[in-house]
Amino acid sequence: MQAPVRILPMSHDHFKGKSALEHLKDARVRTAQETGASHGVEAPGHLLSGSDAAKETALITTLVWLVLTFFEVPANHRMLMLALGLLGWIIWKVGRSALLAWARLGKLHRVISEEKREIEVNREQEREELTEMYEARGFSGKLLEDVIDVLMADDNRLLQVMLEEELGLSLESYVHPLKQAFGCFIGVVASSILLWISLALFSTLGLIIMGLLVVIVAAWITARLDRNAPLPEIIWNLAIYTISSGATLFLTRYFVGR
């Protein structure tokens, strides 16, 4: 008996001349680019935001103090200038974190609105996409038809499935912008206090050692949250921290001539 021939799904205008499976792949890539565009400049999640902010604060504080020391600014003036600089840095860093989180959330809302409209306008094409996805998972025959019918019967459930399965979004990973900003605030303030105390008690050496410790702890936290190996993360962060500090001192000495 001849085996039944599976008829490939036709392309639709909604798919722009591609098959449903190709459309799914393109949709995932496009959504990842749009909703993850700010990942490079600000880590999503309040814990990652806090650890990144702590590392940056350690570097900025160390660089400013070393430059001020090199120019032989009186110690009391250095402390005042550093305190004022850290205050401005806290306001800038926390405000920027909130704005980036709002922008990321705005992109998510736009993607959800677009997908909701697709469900309303291109319902048959959405059914075809669902069929492709669940066939790839091993569903077939009557079971496949029943699953698709159940999902298509509830628009809210269908929207959630399409966001997660078609576009690859994990809605739980999007935190509220205020929570993101608060994580950043804790990271900046905590590291600032530790650096300030070390500077007051042990001068420049204490600041450098505490800066290194802040970078190590923050890099370890970042690695654990990202499920990466902690040691390479720590080594790379320490290397960048050391090179940045060394380059600043070298260039300051070179141009000032002391």
C-alpha positions in Angstrom: 0.0 0.0 0.0 1.4 3.4 -0.9 2.2 5.6 2.0 0.2 8.8 2.2 1.9 11.8 0.8 2.0 14.8 3.2 1.0 18.0 1.5 3.3 20.8 2.4 1.5 23.9 3.7 1.0 26.7 1.1 2.8 30.0 1.6 0.6 33.0 2.4 1.1 36.7 2.1 1.3 36.7 5.9 4.4 34.5 5.6 5.9 36.7 2.8 6.5 33.8 0.4 8.0 31.5 3.0 6.8 28.3 4.6 5.2 28.4 8.1 8.4 26.9 9.6 10.6 29.5 7.9 8.3 32.2 9.1 8.6 30.9 12.7 12.4 31.0 12.6 12.4 34.6 11.2 9.8 35.7 13.8 12.0 34.5 16.6 15.1 36.2 15.2 13.3 39.4 14.6 11.7 39.4 18.1 15.0 38.6 19.8 16.6 41.6 18.0 13.8 44.0 18.9 13.2 43.1 22.5 16.8 42.3 23.4 18.4 45.3 21.8 19.2 47.0 25.1 20.8 43.8 26.6 24.2 45.0 25.6 24.0 48.3 27.4 22.0 47.2 30.5 21.5 43.8 31.8 17.8 42.9 32.2 16.8 41.8 35.8 17.3 43.7 39.0 20.1 41.4 40.3 22.1 41.6 37.1 21.6 45.3 37.0 22.8 45.7 40.6 25.9 43.6 40.0 26.8 45.5 36.8 26.3 48.8 38.6 28.5 47.8 41.4 31.4 46.9 39.0 31.0 50.2 37.1 31.0 52.1 40.4 34.1 50.4 41.6 35.9 51.3 38.3 34.7 54.9 38.1 35.6 55.6 41.8 39.0 54.1 41.4 39.8 56.0 38.2 38.6 59.4 39.6 40.5 59.0 42.8 43.8 58.0 41.1 43.6 60.9 38.7 42.9 63.4 41.5 45.8 61.9 43.5 48.1 62.2 40.6 47.3 65.9 40.2 48.1 66.3 43.9 44.7 67.6 44.8 44.5 68.1 48.6 42.9 65.1 50.4 39.9 66.9 51.8 39.1 68.4 48.4 39.5 64.9 46.8 37.0 63.4 49.2 34.5 66.2 48.6 34.9 66.0 44.8 34.5 62.2 44.9 31.4 62.4 47.1 29.8 64.9 44.7 30.7 62.8 41.7 29.3 59.7 43.3 26.0 61.5 44.0 25.7 62.5 40.4 26.7 59.0 39.3 24.0 57.4 41.4 21.3 59.7 39.9 22.5 59.1 36.4 22.9 55.3 36.7 19.6 54.7 38.4 17.6 57.0 36.1 19.3 55.4 33.0 18.4 51.9 34.3 14.8 52.8 34.8 14.6 54.4 31.3 16.1 51.4 29.6 13.8 49.1 31.5 10.8 51.2 30.4 12.0 51.1 26.8 12.4 47.3 27.0 8.9 47.0 28.4 7.5 49.3 25.7 9.0 47.0 23.0 7.4 44.0 24.7 4.0 45.7 24.7 4.4 46.5 21.0 5.2 42.9 20.1 2.2 41.7 22.1 -0.1 44.1 20.3 1.2 43.1 16.9 0.8 39.4 17.7 -2.7 40.0 19.0 -3.6 41.7 15.8 -2.1 38.8 13.8 -4.3 36.4 15.7 -7.4 38.5 14.9 -6.6 39.1 11.2 -4.6 36.0 10.1 -6.3 33.3 12.1 -5.8 30.5 9.6 -2.1 31.3 9.2 -1.8 31.3 13.0 -3.4 27.8 13.0 -0.9 26.7 10.4 2.0 28.0 12.5 0.7 26.1 15.6 0.4 22.9 13.5 4.0 23.2 12.4 5.2 23.9 16.0 3.4 20.9 17.5 4.2 18.6 14.7 7.8 19.4 15.4 7.2 18.3 19.0 5.9 14.9 17.9 2.1 15.5 17.9 0.2 13.9 15.0 -3.2 12.7 13.9 -6.2 13.2 16.1 -4.2 14.3 19.1 -2.6 17.1 17.0 -6.0 18.3 15.8 -7.4 18.3 19.3 -4.5 20.3 20.7 -4.8 22.9 18.0 -8.6 23.1 18.4 -8.2 23.7 22.2 -5.6 26.4 21.7 -7.5 28.2 18.9 -10.7 28.3 21.0 -9.2 30.7 23.6 -7.6 33.8 22.3 -5.8 34.6 25.5 -4.3 31.2 25.7 -3.4 31.3 22.0 -1.7 34.7 22.4 0.4 33.4 25.3 1.4 30.3 23.3 2.3 32.3 20.2 4.4 34.7 22.2 6.3 32.0 24.0 6.4 29.4 21.2 6.5 31.4 18.0 8.5 34.5 19.2 10.5 32.8 22.0 9.5 35.3 24.6 9.7 34.5 28.3 7.3 36.9 29.9 8.5 36.1 33.4 11.9 37.5 32.6 10.7 41.1 32.2 10.8 42.9 35.5 9.1 46.1 36.4 11.3 49.2 35.6 11.1 50.4 39.2 12.4 47.0 40.4 15.2 47.2 37.8 16.1 50.7 39.0 16.0 49.7 42.6 18.4 46.8 42.0 20.8 49.3 40.2 20.4 51.7 43.2 21.4 49.0 45.7 24.4 48.0 43.6 25.7 51.6 43.3 25.0 52.6 46.9 26.4 49.4 48.4 29.6 49.5 46.4 30.0 53.3 47.0 29.7 52.8 50.8 32.2 50.0 50.8 34.7 51.9 48.7 34.3 55.1 50.7 34.9 53.3 54.0 38.0 51.5 52.6 39.3 54.8 51.3 38.7 56.6 54.6 40.4 53.8 56.7 43.2 52.7 54.4 43.6 55.4 51.8 44.4 54.6 48.2 45.5 51.0 48.8 42.3 50.3 50.6 40.3 51.7 47.8 42.1 49.6 45.2 41.7 46.4 47.2 38.0 47.0 47.9 37.5 47.8 44.2 39.0 44.5 43.2 36.8 42.7 45.8 33.7 44.4 44.5 34.5 43.4 40.9 35.1 39.8 42.0 31.9 39.5 44.0 29.8 41.2 41.3 31.3 39.1 38.5 30.6 35.9 40.5 27.0 37.0 41.0 26.6 37.7 37.3 28.1 34.4 36.3 25.8 32.5 38.7 22.7 34.3 37.4 23.7 33.6 33.8 24.7 30.0 34.7 28.2 30.5 33.4 31.5 29.4 34.9 32.4 32.0 37.6 36.2 31.8 37.2 36.4 33.0 33.6 33.9 35.8 34.3 36.0 36.9 37.3 39.3 36.8 35.4 38.0 38.8 32.5 36.4 41.4 34.7 39.5 41.8 36.7 41.6 42.0 33.6 39.4 44.8 32.2 39.4 46.6 35.5 43.2 46.4 35.8 43.8 47.5 32.2 41.4 50.4 32.4 43.1 51.7 35.6 46.6 51.2 34.2 45.7 52.9 30.9 44.3 55.9 32.7 47.4 56.3 34.9 49.7 55.8 31.9 47.9 58.4 29.8 47.7 60.8 32.7 51.4 60.5 33.3 52.2 60.8 29.6 50.2 63.9 28.9 50.9 65.7 32.2 54.5 64.7 32.2 55.0 63.9 35.8 
